Amino acid sequence: MSEPPPVAAARRGHLLAFAGLSASYFAHIGFFNPYLPLWLKDLGLPIFTISLLASVQSITRVFAPYAWGALSDHTGQRVKLLRFSAAVALASSFGLWWHGGAWWLALVLLVMFTHTSSMMSLTEAAMAQLVAGDWGRYGRIRLCGSAGFLLTVFVAGEWFDRFGMKHFPAWAAGTLAIVLIATMKLPDVREPPAAHGTVKEPIGPVLRNRSVQWFFASLFFQVMSHFSVYAFFSLYLDSIGYGKSTIGLLWALSVVAEIVWFFLQGRLIGLMPMPRWMLVCGIAAVARLGLTAGLGGWIAALVVAQWLHALSFAAHHTTCIAVVSRRFPGHLRGRGQALFTVIGYGFGGVLGVLLGGAVAQAFGYRTMFTAAALLAVLGSVCAWRVMKLDRMERAVRTS
């Protein structure tokens, strides 16, 4: 039965509002994450200090998303929390203009990331409620985020090549201001009362499920391996002589691959069960990181590696969101999405950046990317185990 026209129009309006937030949020990420290490290098900081500062984002993802997710589950006020987070992140970004040394930058980034790192899990939880399992519709919303990332990673690369890194703080404030405006356009929709009633649904039984445990293990290693790209890809390319415009272009290629996936995922995602997609994505990550480590001086190899982002990140992200939505329904949704962020981008991110920085400083970037490829192998093994357990669960249900 189709929705009445007013309801359908309202739903389309809600989807457009979330698409706007996705575009603005990833436009901020598209400039901030690739060029933060280069800005810190421009300030004269050593590689390991840069890795420590880059890891602040991951450190906040250890505690912030779950705390915000639990609060959103309790109150149902995800949109209001998103607006508050965006406002505080914008205010804290002004601290980047004052060069108070590494400790000051760590404090500023801590406050900023504590609030921006909560936004993705809150948004994913709200969108999961809105799209209700329609992953084609979800892909179109995330496609807008990829387009925002693509725009700023390319434009910022050209800007910084021409004018240097001195305008980095202004870019931070400008993009976060746009994020704040986007949150103001969101519909003030609360979780239905039945989904966040007074009885708190326990999360322990879900976490004791072996398939869920292996899923989080696979997520941990897959994301940890990718922090070699998130934190050090720009520095690696810079160290072997690529210009900032070329660096931006290579980042942009990965986002184009992401856009292609999100555009097609409604037709592709149903071809295999989610656990099998996880294994395919893990194998793609091994190939991507192996190419980056072994053939970084060959631009064609880097192009292929960046195109593999469609599987190693984009398809993997959708797969994980689908698994979390299935395993953590209703009242558990906010905490489930937060655990996805905490375990993958929190613990995995912290260890990935810190160990990656130590390995890069001691042995060089190529060795670090080789180690990241081995982590992706571990993630693939865990994904294979998830696939086996999922088959057993389905066999039991149908018997």
Number of C-alpha atoms within 10 A of each C-alpha: 3 6 9 8 9 9 11 12 12 12 16 12 15 19 21 17 19 26 22 23 27 27 26 28 27 26 25 25 22 28 25 21 17 23 24 20 23 21 20 21 16 13 14 10 16 12 18 19 16 23 25 19 24 25 25 25 25 30 24 26 31 24 20 24 29 23 16 25 27 19 16 26 25 18 15 23 17 26 22 17 21 26 20 15 22 25 20 18 27 22 15 18 21 15 18 17 14 10 10 11 10 16 10 14 18 18 15 20 23 20 18 25 24 25 26 26 27 26 25 19 28 27 19 21 27 22 19 22 16 18 15 11 15 12 21 18 19 23 22 21 24 26 24 25 28 28 21 24 26 27 18 24 29 22 17 23 24 19 17 19 15 11 9 14 20 13 14 22 18 14 17 20 21 14 21 25 18 19 27 22 16 22 26 16 17 21 16 12 14 17 21 12 11 9 19 19 15 9 8 12 12 10 13 8 7 15 15 10 12 14 23 18 15 20 24 23 21 28 28 28 27 34 30 29 32 28 24 27 22 19 25 26 21 25 20 22 20 15 11 11 11 15 16 23 19 19 23 25 19 23 26 25 23 24 28 21 20 27 23 17 23 28 20 13 21 17 12 13 18 11 11 10 13 22 24 18 23 31 24 18 28 32 21 23 32 25 19 26 31 21 21 27 21 15 15 20 14 11 14 11 16 23 19 16 26 25 22 23 25 25 23 29 22 26 23 26 17 23 21 21 19 17 16 25 22 13 17 18 15 19 25 24 27 33 27 28 25 31 22 23 28 27 22 24 27 29 21 26 33 25 19 30 30 23 19 28 26 18 18 21 15 12 11 14 25 19 16 24 29 20 20 28 27 18 25 32 23 20 31 26 19 26 30 22 19 26 22 14 17 19 14 12 12 10 10 9 8 6 5
